[in-house]
Amino acid sequence: MTVFAANLSMLFTEAPFIERFGRAARAGFTQVECQFPYEATPQAIQAELQAHGLSLILHNLPAGNWAGGERGIACHPDRVEEFKRGVDQAITYATALGVKKINCLAGIKPASVSDEQARATLVSNLRHAAQKLAAHGIDLLIEPINTFDIPGFFVSTTAQGVAILDEVGASNAYIQYDVYHMQRMEGELAGTINRYLARIGHIQIADNPGRNEPGTGEIHYAFLFAHLKRIGWKGAIGCEYKPAAGTEQGLGWRQQLAS
């Protein structure tokens, strides 16, 4: 049976972050993820997880000034110490909450930085993060993101992400494969997932166009979910989409497309 994890940064946003855990449980989720848990304390989040019988399976490293438009700092040569502090903060949350996967956003390459400088910085930062996370039994993920939504994002295809991980050389580092982003950048979803299955540590979903729930766009999710079962995907699938209406009203796709 396919297990879906509610992304609490994207779903149930009708309620404050800390109240979304209960909303997710009442909607039938047993696993949740989020982009950034740092607006609440680990203790407050842990209380919600325990109260509602939930597991938090993933969150991101701190990603700079998100409200100001930053989308990660891992490729910024002048932000290395800030990145390292973020790794430590993420570990504090993950170890307190039982999280076993942490995602790194490479970021938008600064105009003054060459591709070579950005890549070298990213590889070095990923090696540092992977080593620190490994000591706690945590996997590091890196997520390719489409450059239509985020122009200039430094890692934008699966092959590029895998090549960077090859250079990092860490056994606990994987791709976070977001179906929406990769549909926009490269298509060939089933074939790409099959080719890189051993390198993928987590999958997230949304439809295209609009980044709404599965079944609202062009992606053949009934086929894709069946394909993931056929090739032996065992992990949860993160629901990182923007509900077209209210979150609860749009959850029927789980029975329609993934049963």
Secondary structure, DSSP 4 states (H G I P E B T S, - for coil): ---EEEETTTSSTTS-GGGHHHHHHHTT-SEEE-S--TTS-HHHHHHHHHHHT-EEEEEEPP-S-TTTT----TT-GGGHHHHHHHHHHHHHHHHHHT--EEEE---BPPTTS-HHHHHHHHHHHHHHHHHHHHTTT-EEEE----TTTSTTBS--SHHHHHHHHHHH--TTEEEEEEHHHHHHHT--HHHHHHHTGGGEEEEEE--TTTS-STTSSS--HHHHHHHHHHTT--S-EEE----SS-TGGGTTHHHHHH-
